[in-house]
Amino acid sequence: MAKLAEDTFLDLWSWPNVFKKPGKELCDLLVVCGDDVIMFSDKHNAWPDDPLELAWNRWYNRAIKESADQIRKAELWLRRNPKAVFADAKCQQPVPLELPPIQQRRVHGICVATGAEAAASRHFRDPDGTFMILPSLRGTDHVDFSIPHHQPFCIGDVDPAGPFIHVFNMATLEIVMSEFDTITDFTQYLNARADLIRSGRLTLSPSEPEMVANYLLTTDPNGEHRFPKLSDVKAAKIDPDTKISFAQGEYYYLVQSPEYARRLSANRISYEWDRLIGFFTHGVLNDSQYRILDTDPTIELAERGLRIMAREDRLKRRMLGAAIVGAREALEVRQVGRLARIATTYDRSTGEKIAYVFLVLKGAGEMAPDVYRRVRATMLETYCLATLHDDRDLSLCVGIAVMAISDSGESEDLVALPQQNWTEEMAAQLRLDRESFEVLLQPVEMKSAPVSAQIFPPDPTFDGMSRQQRRALERQRAKQQRSQW
């Protein structure tokens, strides 16, 4: 489980198996990014050889209730002792993180409970073997068989008085973390899921994959995922007692659809962004960063840029990955020595305006490696400072420099510069550097480009068709699909 989470988030802020207070382990994995704190508790318990009601009671208490208690205690410890958390078994090395303020902190508890899959499969006569989501169950309701229509293997709100505890087994956790494979997408799903279950608007979901499908297929006017509402159904009669339910099989049909295949295809270029995060993170954690700008590399210097990079969601990573790949390809087509691109956006956590500068520099084989890296890093710094100087609304500029495709080898540089308190002397020096490197000689006016990409890209078959033609083709396809079912 810890390995799955680390591979998914690819950042500096995960501590598996060593998140401790003096004398006791707090939880199995801690992930901190922005205002979100995620605590994992992993429990495997064999299904007891007892009558069903007794077996469920015993298994639930050992696998789920104990995890909820562990997460509750860990959250209270962090609240009361934010500095007394350690990353080693002897509790001598404090965890190197700054927790978000309590009033801003969003705590997510995740219980990974395994061992009951075969029993659940037998009970529901369904090979899925996962939990049913039944929001009406709260706390001890989960093991109270006197409640009408009570069933085992159903999960609602296991700890109503504390941070919401999301209960998954390994199969459902893998689905959730593969569909929402950035820290931002993942925490947004957790927040929406907790809000839906605690809102009273959901009657049931047959399984976690159906929750995922409904969330993926519904977006608000800003393009953000959300769960469906009754108001989404045309002519629906809405009253205070009306609730929604999800149907079995929606996730299966989603992943078999051409829309899903187009989404996977569109996401491929975004993994260049993940690769860069992994490359820079590996350098930080293994103390193998290159010394640039006459500054010794440190975690503090690197994490400022890495945190911003890691908070980008999958859709934004598509565009950022395309910008880097496109710059490298354009340099080869134009046959120039260097090419730079600037992208401005907003920090998902703070709302502050930030800029990315992507620099591709050719000639790695024409000069000594140290000289090439020093020239490239100095040029990158000049681009970043020029960007900050020309747009004083920016709070941070993250610079990424890469080699040309035609150069042999591979190296990348990362710098993160905050907005400067500009003096006349600093501005004069920047003018000289801009002239020396021929960097943005004319002040550049930067505008934040709106996110125009779609989570599920449209079918290219419809290009050039009228609205009437598109609808006719959609009806024909739907009819063919129903006949196959």
Residue, then its C-alpha position, 0 to 999 in steps of 0.5 A: m500500500a505504501k509503495l502504491a501511494e509513493d509511486t502515485f504521488l511521486d513527491l517528497w512528502s510521503w513517509p511510509n512505516v516510520f511516522k512515529k511519536p515517542g513509543k508508538e507508530l502513528c499511522d502507516l503512511l503520511v502524505v502532506c501537500g498544501d493544505d491536505v494531510i492524508m493518513f493511511s492505516d493498512k490492516h489485513n485480517a483473515w475472515p473469521d470462521d464464525p457465523l456471518e453476523l459474528a464474523w462481520n462484527r469481529w472482522y470490522n472491529r479489527a480491520i476498520k474500527e482499529s484503523a479509524d481509532q489509529i487515524r483519530k489519535a494520529e490527527l489529535w497528535l498532529r494537532r497538539n504536537p506538530k513538531a513532535v513527529f519523527a521519521d525514524a524508529k528511535c524518534q531522533q529525526p523530526v519529519p522535515l515538513e511544515l504542516p498547514p495551519i489547523q484552520q486550513r488543514r484538510v485531514h483525510g483518513i484512509c483505511v485499507a482493509t483487506g481479508a474479507e474479499a472472498a466472504a463479500s463475494r460469496h455474500f453478494r454473489d458477485p465476483d467484485g468482492t468489494f464494499m457497498i457504500l451505504p451512507s445511512l450507516r454511522g459509527t456503531d451502525h455498521v455492526d448493529f444487525s437490529i437495524p432494518h435491512h442491515q447487511p455486512f460488507c456495507i460502509g458509510d461514515v465509520d467515525p462521524a465525529g472525526p475526520f472522514i475515514h475512507v474505507f477501501n480494499m486494495a482493489t478499490l484503492e488501486i482503481v481510485m489511485s490510478e484514476f486520480d493519480t495526482i495529489t490534487d486529483f486524489t484529494q479533490y475526489l476524497n473531499a467530494r466523496a466525503d461531502l457526498i456521503r455526509s450530505g445525505r444526498l446519496t442512498l447507496s452505491p453498489s461499489e467504489p468503482e461506481m462512485v469513481a465513474n459518476y464522479l469522472l463523468t460529471t463536471d461543473p461549468n469550470g470543468e471541475h469533476r463533481f458528483p451528479k445532482l438531481s438537478d442534472v436530470k432534466a424534468a426531475k422532481i426534486d423535494p427535500d427527501t429525494k436522494i440519488s443512487f448509483a447503478q452497478g456496471e457504470y464503471y465497467y461501461l466507462v472503461q470500455s468506452p471510446e471516450y475513456a480510450r481518448r482520455l488515456s491517449a490524451n494523458r500520455i504526454s502529461y507523464e513527461w511532467d511526472r517524469l521530471i518530478g520523479f527525476f528532480t525528487h530522486g536527485v533531492l532524496n539521494d543527494s545527487q543534485y547538480r550544483i548550479l548558480d554557485t549554490d549547493p543544492t538543498i531540499e529547501l531550495a528544490e522543494r519550493g519548485l517541486r511542490i508547485m509542480a506536484r500540485e498540478d492536476r492531470l489536465k494541467r499536466r497535459m498542457l505543461g508536458a506538451a509545452i516542454v515536449g513541443a519546445r524540444e521538438a520546435l528547436e529541432v525543426r527551427q534548427v536554432g541553438r535554444l528555445a524558451r517558452i513561458a506558461t503562467t497559471y495559478d497555484r491550486s493551493t494558494g491561488e497565487k499567480i506563478a509562471y513556468v519557464f521552459l528552456v531548451l539549450k543545444g550544444a551539450g556535446e560542444m563544451a565541457p559538461d560543467v561549462y554547459r550546465r553553468v551556462r544553461a543554469t545562468m541563462l535559465e535564471t535570467y529568463c526567470l528574473a526577467t519574467l518576474h520583473d515584467d510581471r509583478d503580479l507573479s509570486l513565483c517563477v519555476g524554471i526548468a531547463v533541458m537538453a536538445i533532443s539531438d544532443s546525446g545524454e540527458s540532464e535537467d535543471l530546476v530553479a524556483l525564484p520568488q518575486q523580488n524586491w526590485t531595486e534600481e541596482m537589481a533592475a540595472q544588472l538584469r538589463l545587462d544580463r538580458e543583453s548579454f544572453e539576448v533574453l527577452l530584450q523586449p518586456v513580455e506581456m504575460k497572460s494566463a491562458p485558460v484551460s481549454a483542454q477537455i478531460f474526455p477529448p471529443d470524438p474527431t469523427f464529429d469534426g466538421m459536422s453540424r449539430q444535427q448530424r452529430r446527434a444523428l450519429e450519436r443516436q446510431r452509435a447508442k442503438q448499436q451499443r445497446s444491441q451488443w449489450 
